[in-house]
């Protein structure tokens, strides 16, 4: 096992692990409950960690996590007239998909 990264919070850690697993990388969240000790321990020591089970997958996991953390941000106008910003490829107002996505 090898540590890949610290996550800013448990929700993000779980999302990252699920995304890695979808791409075939065996990963797990460690220190998931240590946040309760914040105050007794330094806060940066209580962050959840992402660990890779197989060292042979570490380089792939690094690349996948980098891509996940640096997803393109869009700003587009939907046919319904709504301005959609962020990483969204679907209009929140009418549900239409971004053209060319």
N, CA, C and O atoms as a DFTB+ gen file, in Angstrom:
404 C
 N C O
     1  1       0.843      -1.188       0.000
     2  2       0.000       0.000       0.000
     3  2       0.879       1.240       0.000
     4  3       1.976       1.254       0.558
     5  1       0.360       2.279      -0.644
     6  2       1.113       3.526      -0.738
     7  2       0.146       4.698      -0.706
     8  3      -0.900       4.675      -1.356
     9  1       0.512       5.733       0.065
    10  2      -0.363       6.909       0.165
    11  2      -0.265       7.727      -1.107
    12  3       0.828       8.044      -1.577
    13  1      -1.421       8.064      -1.656
    14  2      -1.492       8.870      -2.870
    15  2      -1.650      10.346      -2.543
    16  3      -0.960      11.188      -3.118
    17  1      -2.560      10.666      -1.618
    18  2      -2.856      12.074      -1.361
    19  2      -3.630      12.256      -0.065
    20  3      -4.235      11.319       0.457
    21  1      -3.597      13.487       0.443
    22  2      -4.504      13.921       1.504
    23  2      -5.711      14.543       0.814
    24  3      -5.568      15.184      -0.227
    25  1      -6.865      14.365       1.371
    26  2      -8.075      15.003       0.853
    27  2      -8.489      16.109       1.821
    28  3      -8.226      16.004       3.019
    29  1      -9.126      17.156       1.328
    30  2      -9.522      18.251       2.215
    31  2     -10.616      17.880       3.215
    32  3     -10.737      18.501       4.271
    33  1     -11.415      16.860       2.873
    34  2     -12.463      16.395       3.784
    35  2     -12.888      14.987       3.378
    36  3     -12.479      14.487       2.331
    37  1     -13.696      14.363       4.199
    38  2     -14.092      12.976       3.967
    39  2     -14.932      12.822       2.704
    40  3     -14.773      11.840       1.978
    41  1     -15.815      13.764       2.430
    42  2     -16.667      13.661       1.241
    43  2     -15.827      13.638      -0.035
    44  3     -16.073      12.825      -0.926
    45  1     -14.851      14.517      -0.124
    46  2     -13.969      14.557      -1.298
    47  2     -13.145      13.273      -1.377
    48  3     -12.963      12.718      -2.461
    49  1     -12.651      12.803      -0.242
    50  2     -11.861      11.565      -0.222
    51  2     -12.665      10.398      -0.784
    52  3     -12.153       9.617      -1.586
    53  1     -13.903      10.280      -0.370
    54  2     -14.757       9.187      -0.847
    55  2     -15.028       9.329      -2.343
    56  3     -15.015       8.335      -3.069
    57  1     -15.271      10.547      -2.809
    58  2     -15.487      10.766      -4.244
    59  2     -14.253      10.371      -5.051
    60  3     -14.365       9.712      -6.085
    61  1     -13.071      10.777      -4.572
    62  2     -11.837      10.429      -5.277
    63  2     -11.641       8.921      -5.333
    64  3     -11.285       8.382      -6.381
    65  1     -11.869       8.236      -4.219
    66  2     -11.689       6.784      -4.185
    67  2     -12.665       6.104      -5.140
    68  3     -12.281       5.182      -5.859
    69  1     -13.904       6.539      -5.157
    70  2     -14.882       5.937      -6.066
    71  2     -14.482       6.160      -7.520
    72  3     -14.608       5.252      -8.341
    73  1     -14.000       7.358      -7.847
    74  2     -13.568       7.644      -9.215
    75  2     -12.380       6.763      -9.598
    76  3     -12.327       6.241     -10.712
    77  1     -11.439       6.599      -8.689
    78  2     -10.292       5.735      -8.970
    79  2     -10.724       4.297      -9.176
    80  3     -10.243       3.622     -10.086
    81  1     -11.627       3.831      -8.337
    82  2     -12.110       2.453      -8.461
    83  2     -12.833       2.231      -9.791
    84  3     -12.711       1.162     -10.391
    85  1     -13.586       3.237     -10.256
    86  2     -14.272       3.123     -11.543
    87  2     -13.283       2.925     -12.681
    88  3     -13.611       2.304     -13.692
    89  1     -12.072       3.451     -12.521
    90  2     -11.035       3.297     -13.540
    91  2     -10.127       2.103     -13.264
    92  3      -9.074       1.964     -13.888
    93  1     -10.528       1.247     -12.338
    94  2      -9.810       0.005     -12.106
    95  2      -8.671       0.074     -11.104
    96  3      -7.905      -0.882     -10.983
    97  1      -8.540       1.178     -10.386
    98  2      -7.477       1.322      -9.392
    99  2      -8.052       0.986      -8.019
   100  3      -9.024       1.602      -7.581
   101  1      -7.454       0.016      -7.346
   102  2      -7.903      -0.340      -5.998
   103  2      -7.375       0.700      -5.012
   104  3      -6.169       0.805      -4.786
   105  1      -8.281       1.452      -4.439
   106  2      -7.922       2.530      -3.522
   107  2      -8.825       2.470      -2.303
   108  3      -9.908       1.887      -2.336
   109  1      -8.353       3.089      -1.222
   110  2      -9.151       3.137       0.002
   111  2      -8.913       4.459       0.719
   112  3      -7.919       5.146       0.488
   113  1      -9.854       4.794       1.596
   114  2      -9.735       5.986       2.434
   115  2      -9.197       5.542       3.789
   116  3      -9.724       4.609       4.396
   117  1      -8.166       6.198       4.254
   118  2      -7.614       5.964       5.586
   119  2      -7.782       7.258       6.387
   120  3      -7.934       8.338       5.816
   121  1      -7.752       7.135       7.702
   122  2      -7.946       8.274       8.610
   123  2      -9.330       8.908       8.446
   124  3      -9.497      10.104       8.685
   125  1     -10.304       8.123       8.047
   126  2     -11.622       8.689       7.788
   127  2     -12.320       9.205       9.044
   128  3     -13.172      10.088       8.948
   129  1     -11.984       8.686      10.196
   130  2     -12.643       9.130      11.423
   131  2     -11.731       9.964      12.313
   132  3     -12.119      10.322      13.426
   133  1     -10.549      10.275      11.851
   134  2      -9.607      11.028      12.668
   135  2      -9.999      12.501      12.803
   136  3      -9.480      13.199      13.674
   137  1     -10.900      12.975      11.959
   138  2     -11.361      14.360      12.039
   139  2     -11.933      14.700      13.407
   140  3     -11.906      15.861      13.813
   141  1     -12.447      13.714      14.120
   142  2     -12.994      13.945      15.453
   143  2     -11.908      14.342      16.448
   144  3     -12.203      14.904      17.502
   145  1     -10.653      14.051      16.114
   146  2      -9.550      14.378      17.016
   147  2      -8.962      15.761      16.751
   148  3      -8.056      16.200      17.459
   149  1      -9.482      16.451      15.724
   150  2      -8.993      17.809      15.427
   151  2      -9.180      18.661      16.677
   152  3     -10.247      18.656      17.291
   153  1      -8.161      19.370      17.035
   154  2      -8.158      20.138      18.280
   155  2      -7.240      19.489      19.285
   156  3      -6.495      20.167      19.992
   157  1      -7.295      18.174      19.346
   158  2      -6.372      17.415      20.178
   159  2      -5.071      17.149      19.415
   160  3      -3.992      17.057      20.001
   161  1      -5.208      17.030      18.098
   162  2      -4.070      16.824      17.194
   163  2      -4.054      17.980      16.199
   164  3      -5.085      18.618      15.987
   165  1      -2.913      18.260      15.588
   166  2      -2.881      19.312      14.564
   167  2      -3.862      18.986      13.435
   168  3      -3.937      17.835      13.005
   169  1      -4.613      19.977      12.948
   170  2      -5.632      19.718      11.923
   171  2      -5.089      19.044      10.672
   172  3      -5.772      18.206      10.083
   173  1      -3.868      19.393      10.249
   174  2      -3.336      18.774       9.037
   175  2      -2.996      17.296       9.236
   176  3      -2.797      16.572       8.261
   177  1      -2.929      16.851      10.474
   178  2      -2.686      15.443      10.756
   179  2      -3.985      14.637      10.821
   180  3      -3.958      13.416      10.977
   181  1      -5.111      15.322      10.700
   182  2      -6.415      14.672      10.818
   183  2      -7.147      14.554       9.481
   184  3      -8.289      14.097       9.437
   185  1      -6.490      14.966       8.388
   186  2      -7.132      14.899       7.083
   187  2      -7.218      13.447       6.591
   188  3      -6.316      12.649       6.844
   189  1      -8.298      13.112       5.895
   190  2      -8.387      11.770       5.324
   191  2      -7.321      11.584       4.240
   192  3      -6.905      12.545       3.592
   193  1      -6.891      10.349       4.056
   194  2      -5.864      10.035       3.077
   195  2      -6.390       9.016       2.071
   196  3      -7.235       8.181       2.394
   197  1      -5.875       9.102       0.846
   198  2      -6.187       8.148      -0.201
   199  2      -4.979       7.236      -0.345
   200  3      -3.860       7.702      -0.559
   201  1      -5.209       5.938      -0.226
   202  2      -4.142       4.943      -0.335
   203  2      -4.429       4.022      -1.505
   204  3      -5.573       3.644      -1.758
   205  1      -3.363       3.670      -2.212
   206  2      -3.447       2.756      -3.348
   207  2      -2.986       1.384      -2.875
   208  3      -1.927       1.249      -2.262
   209  1      -3.793       0.368      -3.168
   210  2      -3.506      -0.991      -2.701
   211  2      -2.288      -1.593      -3.394
   212  3      -1.449      -2.216      -2.742
   213  1      -2.185      -1.414      -4.708
   214  2      -1.133      -2.037      -5.508
   215  2      -0.152      -0.966      -5.976
   216  3      -0.530      -0.063      -6.721
   217  1       1.092      -1.060      -5.547
   218  2       2.099      -0.074      -5.927
   219  2       2.259       0.048      -7.442
   220  3       2.631       1.109      -7.943
   221  1       1.984      -1.024      -8.166
   222  2       2.110      -0.991      -9.630
   223  2       1.088      -0.050     -10.268
   224  3       1.276       0.382     -11.405
   225  1       0.008       0.272      -9.550
   226  2      -1.020       1.176     -10.067
   227  2      -0.812       2.626      -9.622
   228  3      -1.630       3.493      -9.930
   229  1       0.270       2.888      -8.907
   230  2       0.448       4.218      -8.322
   231  2       0.561       5.313      -9.382
   232  3      -0.082       6.354      -9.253
   233  1       1.358       5.101     -10.421
   234  2       1.511       6.127     -11.462
   235  2       0.187       6.399     -12.163
   236  3      -0.148       7.553     -12.432
   237  1      -0.564       5.350     -12.459
   238  2      -1.883       5.513     -13.061
   239  2      -2.795       6.293     -12.122
   240  3      -3.508       7.195     -12.560
   241  1      -2.779       5.956     -10.850
   242  2      -3.619       6.642      -9.865
   243  2      -3.266       8.118      -9.775
   244  3      -4.158       8.961      -9.684
   245  1      -1.971       8.445      -9.800
   246  2      -1.553       9.856      -9.773
   247  2      -2.106      10.609     -10.969
   248  3      -2.621      11.718     -10.829
   249  1      -2.000      10.004     -12.147
   250  2      -2.499      10.654     -13.364
   251  2      -4.014      10.841     -13.302
   252  3      -4.522      11.914     -13.627
   253  1      -4.731       9.801     -12.888
   254  2      -6.187       9.884     -12.801
   255  2      -6.640      10.922     -11.787
   256  3      -7.586      11.669     -12.040
   257  1      -5.971      10.973     -10.642
   258  2      -6.338      11.957      -9.626
   259  2      -6.059      13.376     -10.124
   260  3      -6.853      14.286      -9.885
   261  1      -4.936      13.565     -10.812
   262  2      -4.625      14.888     -11.372
   263  2      -5.705      15.317     -12.362
   264  3      -6.154      16.463     -12.331
   265  1      -6.125      14.404     -13.240
   266  2      -7.184      14.710     -14.199
   267  2      -8.491      15.031     -13.489
   268  3      -9.223      15.930     -13.906
   269  1      -8.783      14.310     -12.433
   270  2     -10.009      14.547     -11.666
   271  2      -9.980      15.910     -10.984
   272  3     -10.996      16.604     -10.936
   273  1      -8.825      16.294     -10.460
   274  2      -8.692      17.570      -9.764
   275  2      -8.620      18.755     -10.712
   276  3      -8.820      19.891     -10.283
   277  1      -8.341      18.526     -11.981
   278  2      -8.179      19.612     -12.946
   279  2      -9.148      19.469     -14.115
   280  3      -8.780      19.648     -15.276
   281  1     -10.367      19.151     -13.789
   282  2     -11.401      19.021     -14.817
   283  2     -11.659      20.374     -15.452
   284  3     -11.570      21.402     -14.779
   285  1     -11.977      20.387     -16.742
   286  2     -12.240      21.673     -17.403
   287  2     -13.491      22.350     -16.836
   288  3     -14.466      21.696     -16.465
   289  1     -13.426      23.648     -16.786
   290  2     -14.567      24.444     -16.339
   291  2     -15.206      25.088     -17.565
   292  3     -14.510      25.611     -18.435
   293  1     -16.507      25.049     -17.625
   294  2     -17.225      25.563     -18.778
   295  2     -18.075      26.762     -18.386
   296  3     -18.467      26.927     -17.230
   297  1     -18.343      27.581     -19.372
   298  2     -19.295      28.684     -19.243
   299  2     -20.016      28.733     -20.584
   300  3     -19.425      29.094     -21.602
   301  1     -21.274      28.373     -20.580
   302  2     -22.023      28.311     -21.831
   303  2     -23.472      28.704     -21.616
   304  3     -24.010      28.604     -20.514
   305  1     -24.093      29.157     -22.709
   306  2     -25.510      29.519     -22.681
   307  2     -26.304      28.377     -23.298
   308  3     -26.031      27.940     -24.416
   309  1     -27.275      27.914     -22.560
   310  2     -28.161      26.858     -23.024
   311  2     -29.164      27.449     -24.017
   312  3     -29.378      28.661     -24.044
   313  1     -29.767      26.598     -24.823
   314  2     -30.800      27.039     -25.762
   315  2     -31.987      27.675     -25.034
   316  3     -32.700      28.495     -25.613
   317  1     -32.202      27.300     -23.764
   318  2     -33.314      27.878     -22.997
   319  2     -32.978      29.278     -22.476
   320  3     -33.829      29.957     -21.902
   321  1     -31.699      29.710     -22.687
   322  2     -31.277      31.038     -22.266
   323  2     -30.515      31.074     -20.952
   324  3     -30.009      32.126     -20.560
   325  1     -30.426      29.941     -20.268
   326  2     -29.746      29.885     -18.969
   327  2     -28.228      29.885     -19.152
   328  3     -27.705      29.213     -20.040
   329  1     -27.521      30.649     -18.301
   330  2     -26.068      30.622     -18.269
   331  2     -25.650      29.506     -17.317
   332  3     -26.051      29.489     -16.153
   333  1     -24.835      28.568     -17.823
   334  2     -24.377      27.432     -17.031
   335  2     -22.867      27.578     -16.857
   336  3     -22.133      27.716     -17.836
   337  1     -22.406      27.549     -15.604
   338  2     -20.989      27.721     -15.313
   339  2     -20.461      26.540     -14.515
   340  3     -21.226      25.808     -13.887
   341  1     -19.153      26.363     -14.546
   342  2     -18.505      25.296     -13.793
   343  2     -18.235      24.103     -14.670
   344  3     -18.089      24.243     -15.884
   345  1     -18.167      22.948     -14.083
   346  2     -17.880      21.729     -14.817
   347  2     -19.127      21.042     -15.342
   348  3     -19.079      19.868     -15.707
   349  1     -20.233      21.750     -15.384
   350  2     -21.504      21.131     -15.756
   351  2     -21.671      21.075     -17.264
   352  3     -21.437      22.060     -17.965
   353  1     -22.077      19.916     -17.753
   354  2     -22.326      19.714     -19.169
   355  2     -23.814      19.573     -19.449
   356  3     -24.228      19.307     -20.578
   357  1     -24.622      19.759     -18.383
   358  2     -26.067      19.676     -18.527
   359  2     -26.686      20.892     -17.856
   360  3     -26.269      21.288     -16.768
   361  1     -27.677      21.480     -18.504
   362  2     -28.355      22.659     -17.966
   363  2     -29.178      22.278     -16.739
   364  3     -29.965      21.332     -16.775
   365  1     -28.988      23.017     -15.668
   366  2     -29.734      22.730     -14.443
   367  2     -31.195      23.128     -14.597
   368  3     -32.062      22.595     -13.904
   369  1     -31.470      24.066     -15.506
   370  2     -32.823      24.603     -15.646
   371  2     -33.730      23.684     -16.478
   372  3     -34.841      23.355     -16.062
   373  1     -33.238      23.270     -17.667
   374  2     -34.098      22.474     -18.552
   375  2     -33.609      21.051     -18.774
   376  3     -34.337      20.221     -19.318
   377  1     -32.373      20.762     -18.354
   378  2     -31.840      19.414     -18.488
   379  2     -31.158      19.119     -19.816
   380  3     -30.689      18.003     -20.040
   381  1     -31.100      20.107     -20.695
   382  2     -30.454      19.894     -22.005
   383  2     -28.940      19.730     -21.817
   384  3     -28.336      20.349     -20.941
   385  1     -28.354      18.888     -22.654
   386  2     -26.911      18.672     -22.620
   387  2     -26.213      19.780     -23.399
   388  3     -26.760      20.323     -24.360
   389  1     -24.990      20.106     -22.966
   390  2     -24.185      21.087     -23.663
   391  2     -23.857      20.538     -25.048
   392  3     -23.488      19.372     -25.187
   393  1     -23.988      21.362     -26.047
   394  2     -23.667      20.928     -27.411
   395  2     -22.181      20.702     -27.539
   396  3     -21.377      21.518     -27.087
   397  1     -21.819      19.606     -28.148
   398  2     -20.414      19.278     -28.348
   399  2     -19.794      18.555     -27.174
   400  3     -18.596      18.272     -27.202
   401  1     -20.573      18.239     -26.126
   402  2     -20.032      17.543     -24.945
   403  2     -19.976      16.058     -25.173
   404  3     -19.549      15.313     -24.291
